[in-house]
Amino acid sequence: MSKINIDINEINAIGLAYGELALKGKNRGIFESTIKNSILSRLKKLDFETNLENDMSKLYINFEKGRAKKVLEAIKNVFGINNISFCVKVETDDKIIEDRVLEIANMLYEKGSRTFKIETNRSDKRFIYNSMEYSKKIGASVLINTEFKDVSMKNMDSLISIDIRRNTYIYTEKVKAYGGLPLGSAGKGLSMLSGGIDSPVASFLMAKRGMKLSYVTFHSFPFTSKNSLVKIQQLVEILTRYNSKSIFYNFNILKMQQAIKKYTNNEYATILNRRVMVKLANRLANEKNLQALITGESLGQVASQTLGGLTCTNDASKIPVFRPLIGMDKLEIIEIANEIGTYKKSIEPHEDSCSLFAPKHPNTNPKLEDVLVEEAKIENYNEIMEEIYSNMEYMILTEE
């Protein structure tokens, strides 16, 4: 896009372009409605008036000049939007459009722009000029009536776009949004969060695919401190920017970890603990009508995430387990964590329930039949699980 753009304080509308949503055919109306509701709920929190308008199959947010930054901040995390354009909205009238473009061109020249290009999209076919004709007409007017001397088809200082609909929107700048699908359009899931880098990124990626999330974590208080739980709560608060209102559950699994250590072969402790977590998450998901589990597992990253380990974990779940990071390396995951704002919190030191009873030499390729034999050794297994589940705690977190 342009290097030199319209001043943000001149903007009085923001255009929202869909990504893959445009390919949804008969379901598009449902997806659009979901996006609109999400946008409206965020706009209502602003302390000034806005208006969400559908202008010939494209959404625009209208507001007074000087409000664009706050509007962008409010809606930038809405999934389903591919890009956002910062617009000057005018009536669809040839003279009004030309005059406003000339004003904008003069402002751009004053900011240092020396080459420009006019690009027109005529969605309203009642307008007397077609797109190419109007670009030539307005480009000639800019050359005649401003200090600009050169038009450039490539590498221009300013690209002035004119989008002609019921109203007309003039813009020089687009910013990329997250895209994806509207939150809630792909069902509901339960994300298993640790305090590390991976699981918050996995949560974000599934929310981007339209899944509304609840969150669950596991701790070993008093062997782990309350601070570790607070840290994970703070990660949920960050994720709530993308997930809207979130429910955050937690289980104290210390008693089962102690039983695993007492009754089983230590090399299986990691995978046995993981199965406990998955079983508790399954029961919670079933009770709360959540349709899938989400984890931050990446193939081969740690002992429980080998193919054998994942097979044993899958066996403990009766619902799908989604692993959006499964083929990603750590650098890719860290890049996303930085982008969504979870990385700095994730790398803060914390006491991890998973590593508390981790064996020095875990079995990296466990066989399910062997794991089940070890699991069967644990006395009062079901009673301990029932006790853990009955002591579940939760909190509800909302966007700031």
Secondary structure, 3 states (H helix, E strand, C coil): CCCCCCCHHHCCEEEEEECHHHHCHHHHHHHHHHHHHHHHHHHCCCCCCCEEEECCCCEEEECCCCCHHHHHHHHCCCCCEEEEEEEEEEECCHHHHHHHHHHHHHHHHHCCCCEEEEEEEECCCCCCCCHHHHHHHHHHHHHHHCCCCEECCCCCCEEEEEEECCEEEEEEEEEECCCCCCCCCCCEEEEECCCCCHHHHHHHHHHHCCCEEEEEEEECCCCCCHHHHHHHHHHHHHHHHHHCCEEEEEEECHHHHHHHHHHCCHHHHHHHHHHHHHHHHHHHHHHCCCCEEECCCCCCCCHHHCHHHHHHHHHCCCCCEECCCCCCCHHHHHHHHHHHCCHHHHCCCCCCHHHHCCCCCCCCCCCHHHHHHHHHCCCCHHHHHHHHHHCCEEEEECCC
